[in-house]
Amino acid sequence: MRDETPEPTAPLRSGYTTGSCATVTSLAAARLLLCGEASERAEITLPKGQNVTLPLVFCRLAAGDSNLAEAGTVKDAGDDPDVTHGAVVFARVRLSSKAGVRFFAGPGVGTVTRAGLALAVGEPAINPVPRRMMTEHLDALAREFGFTGGFDVTIGVENGEALAQKTMNPRLGIVGGLSILGTTGIVRPFSCSAYIASIHQGIDVARANGYRHIAACTGNQSEDAMRERYQLPDIALVEMGDFVGAVLKHLRRAPVERLSICGGFGKMSKLASGHMDLHSRNSSIDLPQLAVWAADAGARDALQASIRAANTSQEALVLARAEGVALGDIVCARARDVAIGVLPEGIEVETFAIDRQGRIVGAAP
């Protein structure tokens, strides 16, 4: 699962979703079947109207079966921290006498086993927008060649089953591989749209399976803290990373009864200051603000000065605790107030802060 996030710098390059890759490869394979043309690249239109061309690493007929073709492309996520970057996404397409497009999970693509996702249990984990993209392109191709039949499309990802262990798919009940994702076709670097979608799915799956207490955690250690405190199963632990705003805003539409938020002390201090994205590229730890909050709790002038001059928030926390100032509790109380201000009424909210060893150093129950 997720460790605390690194800090990117410099201009970043966009890439393409697995949904775009699946559309390109299914189109190329189908074109080969209908006109005998093996392509080196294929052009598609993305949901917002952009035309893009992606290179193919293979496009060929299956041995001994003139009704089956396959094509593959290397997933380029640009500079986004995407586990599928560099993976080969491929499509195997078979012509059918039955009109329409039917989707199947190939090697490395998962199958839905739990309620709460946009797909029914038993369906291949190919999300609605990629399905629509493939269907529209294949329907247009069929019209171009006067083909009145349909297409059976199997999507796969090389090494996808192993890559899926680095995602939230296992706890979402998607087994056997990755999901084919994307709503725009483009991966914006560090927009982490797929990650935010997984947060939403995690909440939806927990609710659909009867869990009304969830814990939103920034990383491994905070998950361990909540698991130990409440004996929550993985399905009720939402790995939010830095995207606390994604959790709070989704809970306005899909509420639970109880929300526990847990993260490192520094990240919780950012939430206490009103930040919805806890990554350092979008928010900073405010040491002078920590000193003010410590003063409100009775910190002497010397301690306030030491907090303002501290190298890190963790150092500020240690200084405060050494003088009996419960800075961790103060930060958590303010973070809880911020969360309550975003959430609808009726959700019981509590916040926890941990140190670098994963110990709880602040709480607002």
C-alpha positions, 0 to 999 in steps of 0.5 A, a space after each residue: 500500500 501507500 507510503 508517505 508521498 515524495 515531493 515532485 518538482 519541475 514541469 510534468 508531462 501528461 499521458 494516456 489512460 488504460 481506457 485510451 490504450 484499450 480503445 487504440 488496441 481494440 480498434 487496431 485489432 478490429 481493423 486488421 480483421 475487417 480489412 487485413 491492415 496491420 497497423 503500427 499506430 492507431 488514432 482515436 477520439 477522446 471523450 472531450 473531442 481531442 484526436 490522439 495517435 498511439 503507437 502499437 508494439 504489435 498488431 497481428 492475427 492469431 495463429 490458426 484463427 482468421 476471426 481473431 486478432 490482437 494488438 498491444 501498446 505500451 501504457 505511457 502515463 507521462 509523469 504521473 506516478 501510475 503503477 501501469 506506466 510502461 505496461 503493455 495493454 492489449 486487446 484480443 478481438 473476435 468477429 461475431 455474427 451478433 451485433 454489438 460489443 461484448 467485453 471480457 477480462 483477459 490476463 491481468 485485468 480483474 473481475 468485480 466480486 463486490 457490490 458498490 462499484 459502477 459495474 455489476 458483480 461478475 463483470 470484467 473491471 473495464 469501467 463505463 467510459 472505456 467501454 463507451 469509447 471502445 463501443 463508439 470506435 468499433 461501431 464506427 469501424 463497422 459502419 465504415 466497412 459495412 460490417 453488420 456483425 459485432 465484436 467480442 473484445 478481451 482486454 489484458 495487461 501484461 503482468 497486471 495481476 502482480 501490478 494490481 497488488 500495488 493498487 486498491 483493487 484487492 480491497 475493493 473486491 476486484 480480483 485477478 488484475 487491474 481495472 481499465 480506467 479513465 474518464 477523459 482519456 488523458 492522465 494529468 500528472 499528479 492530478 491522480 484522477 485514478 487515485 481519487 476514483 479509487 477513494 470514491 470506490 473504496 467508500 462506495 464498496 464499504 457502504 454497499 457491504 454494510 460498513 458504516 464506520 470507515 477510517 480514511 488514512 494517509 498511508 501504511 502506518 496510519 492504517 495500522 494505527 486504525 486497524 489496531 485501535 478498532 479492528 477494522 477490516 481492510 474494506 473499511 480502511 480507505 487509503 486516501 493518501 493526501 486527498 482528504 478533500 476527495 474523502 470529505 466531498 464524496 461523503 457529502 453524496 454517500 454518507 456513513 455514520 462514523 468517520 475516523 481520519 488518521 495521518 501524520 502530525 504534519 499532514 493533520 496540521 495542514 488539514 487543521 489549517 483548512 487544506 484539502 490536499 495535504 501534499 507539499 506541492 499544494 500546502 505547507 506546514 505552518 510552523 508559526 500557526 502551530 506556535 499560535 495554537 500552542 500559545 492558546 494552550 498556555 505555551 510560554 514565549 520561549 516554547 513558541 519561539 522554539 516551535 517557530 524555529 523548528 526544522 519540522 513539525 515533528 520537532 515542534 511536536 516533541 518540543 511541545 510535548 516536553 513542556 506538557 502542551 498537547 499540541 497533537 490534540 490541539 491540531 486534531 481538534 482543529 482538523 476535526 472542526 475543518 472536516 465537520 465544516 465540509 461534511 453533512 450533519 449526522 456523521 460522527 467525526 474523529 481525527 488522529 495524528 501519528 508520529 513517524 513510528 506510527 504512534 498516536 500522538 494526538 486525537 479528537 474523538 
